[in-house]
């Protein structure tokens, strides 16, 4: 394989790895209050129950 193909592969891998490292460094936890967290859990439970009901109707 010619040298420029190796250069292209190295640049491609470097771009992917660099992007992943940048994404990891910029990821922050979302500060949620207890009230917001409770609302999220309740909404998720409602959506799960709705999905189970819809799956039961299909059978």
C-alpha positions as CSV (number, residue, x, y, z in Angstrom):
1,X,0.0,0.0,0.0
2,X,1.4,3.4,-0.8
3,X,2.5,5.9,1.9
4,X,-0.4,8.2,1.2
5,X,-3.0,5.5,1.9
6,X,-1.4,4.9,5.3
7,X,-1.4,8.7,5.9
8,X,-5.1,8.8,5.0
9,X,-5.9,5.8,7.4
10,X,-3.9,7.5,10.2
11,X,-5.8,10.8,9.7
12,X,-9.2,9.0,9.7
13,X,-8.4,7.1,12.9
14,X,-7.0,10.2,14.5
15,X,-10.2,12.1,13.6
16,X,-12.5,9.5,15.1
17,X,-10.4,9.1,18.3
18,X,-10.1,12.8,18.7
19,X,-13.8,13.3,18.3
20,X,-14.6,10.6,20.9
21,X,-12.2,12.2,23.3
22,X,-13.7,15.6,22.8
23,X,-17.2,14.2,23.3
24,X,-16.1,12.5,26.5
25,X,-14.5,15.7,27.9
26,X,-17.5,17.8,27.1
27,X,-20.1,15.5,28.6
28,X,-21.4,16.8,31.9
29,X,-24.0,15.4,34.3
30,X,-27.3,17.2,34.2
31,X,-28.0,18.8,37.6
32,X,-31.6,17.8,38.4
33,X,-33.6,18.6,41.4
34,X,-35.4,15.8,43.3
35,X,-38.7,17.1,42.0
36,X,-37.5,16.9,38.3
37,X,-36.0,13.5,38.9
38,X,-39.2,12.2,40.4
39,X,-41.2,13.6,37.5
40,X,-38.9,11.8,35.0
41,X,-39.3,8.5,36.8
42,X,-43.1,8.9,36.9
43,X,-43.2,9.8,33.2
44,X,-41.0,6.8,32.3
45,X,-43.2,4.4,34.3
46,X,-46.3,5.8,32.5
47,X,-44.6,5.3,29.1
48,X,-43.6,1.7,30.0
49,X,-47.1,0.9,31.2
50,X,-48.5,2.4,28.0
51,X,-46.1,0.3,25.9
52,X,-47.0,-2.9,27.7
53,X,-50.7,-2.2,27.2
54,X,-50.1,-1.6,23.5
55,X,-48.0,-4.8,23.2
56,X,-50.7,-6.7,24.9
57,X,-53.4,-5.5,22.4
58,X,-51.3,-6.6,19.5
59,X,-51.2,-10.2,20.5
